[in-house]
Amino acid sequence: MMSFSKVSFLIFILFLLLCKPTFSDLLLTSKELPEIPINFLNFAKKAEVFDWMVGIRRRIHENPELGYEEFETSKLIRQELDKMGIPYKHPVAVTGVLGYIGSGKPPFVAIRADMDALSLQEMVEWDHKSKIPGKMHACGHDAHVAMLLGAAKILQEHRDLVKGTVVLVFQPAEEGGGGAKKMIDAGALENVEAVFGIHSSTFLPVGEVATRSGPLLAGSGFFEAVISGKGGHAAIPQHSVDPILSASNVIVSLQHLVSREADPLDSQVLTVAKFQGGGAFNVIPDSVTIGGTFRAFSRESLVQLKQRIEEVIVGQAAVQRCNATVTFESKDRPFFPPTVNDGGLHKLFQRVAGDMLGTAGVKDMQPLMGSEDFSFYQEIIPGYFFFLGMKDETSEQPVMAHSPHFRIDEGGLPYGAALHASLVVRYLSESQTAAPTYNGYHHDEL
């Protein structure tokens, strides 16, 4: 007579075979994975999907909102998530939104878009020009939101391929407000193992991407100094202590920090971009205010620059018999770390982007001295940031971001949406075969 344990074992095996696929059956095969990026791109290029993304981008472009004021943009995002049946959390960091697609269980991976506009008057004449005087989406954040919503639509339509949970991070205040840091403080990265971000590029044609492993964008900080002397009549300077002369010497001395103290192989920038003092041709003012930015690719270099900036300003002011006070970080101007791409995620990106665009469409790029608050996410977990080709071929010359003449080719939207979706699907699939890694953040399963 067969023992009870053997009977139970046979029943268990029969249950597994007849009632549910095994774990390995749920995983995507090595043949299926390379096909996903092309399939997602074709989906995103469908007329109804493409036109929908273009419509979202243009609605946001017409109604730009500055950092932590993205109320209508956030409302639009939530309305679209509702239509797709995607659950979300709101508000997060004032106007931010966190959407969730998948099982609600580990592994968790995030894709991020920034929402804020700039204080610029748009100079591009077209049907969807900014309707808000003095505000403009001159950095492509409107396209970033449209592409992340496009990725959400792709993933929601292909939920069977999502082997875990994708977190959609719609973030406020990237332009100097440190919105990423506030999103982290609000729990946006709970249980998340990795995060991906896109930035539009007006220098790359549609169908190309550019990025690199390691340092990609510089860390940055701001400084402001008030140099105080003694005002008086310009005709009798001997009775005054001239803060303008003192500030001029300070600025010249600050330039020596990079040219004579920094390692030539360690790229650094120090720029004084603000000089305010006096209001009359014949009056020496009591004080002068100067300010600027400093940038480098390592936290150590930034800390050293910060220390020397203060020492030079205070010391040089004293030489000219003036006093100086220096301030750095503030609530509205946080210190940005360098943007450093994870090496493992770089290999994953090359595979996914190569499958979609071919090796010729995936470009290596040199580091840039610009900064991005995506770096705050990368300080907590592995992150990956890349530039997506959206060059407007009708323009005689590409226009830099933060220009009132900024414009993009909306034909790049399907590529961004499909890359976002493909990266997280590939990441989750490959994570199933690796031991899960957590960052110490935790929330209950959704």
Helices and strands as residue ranges (DSSP letters): H 4-19, H 23-26, H 35-45, H 47-62, H 71-84, E 88-92, E 96-102, E 108-114, H 141-157, G 159-161, E 165-171, H 179-185, E 192-201, E 209-211, E 214-217, E 219-228, E 232-233, G 237-239, H 243-256, I 257-261, E 268-276, E 283-284, E 287-296, H 299-319, E 323-327, E 339-341, H 343-357, G 359-361, E 362-364, H 375-380, E 383-389, G 410-412, H 413-431
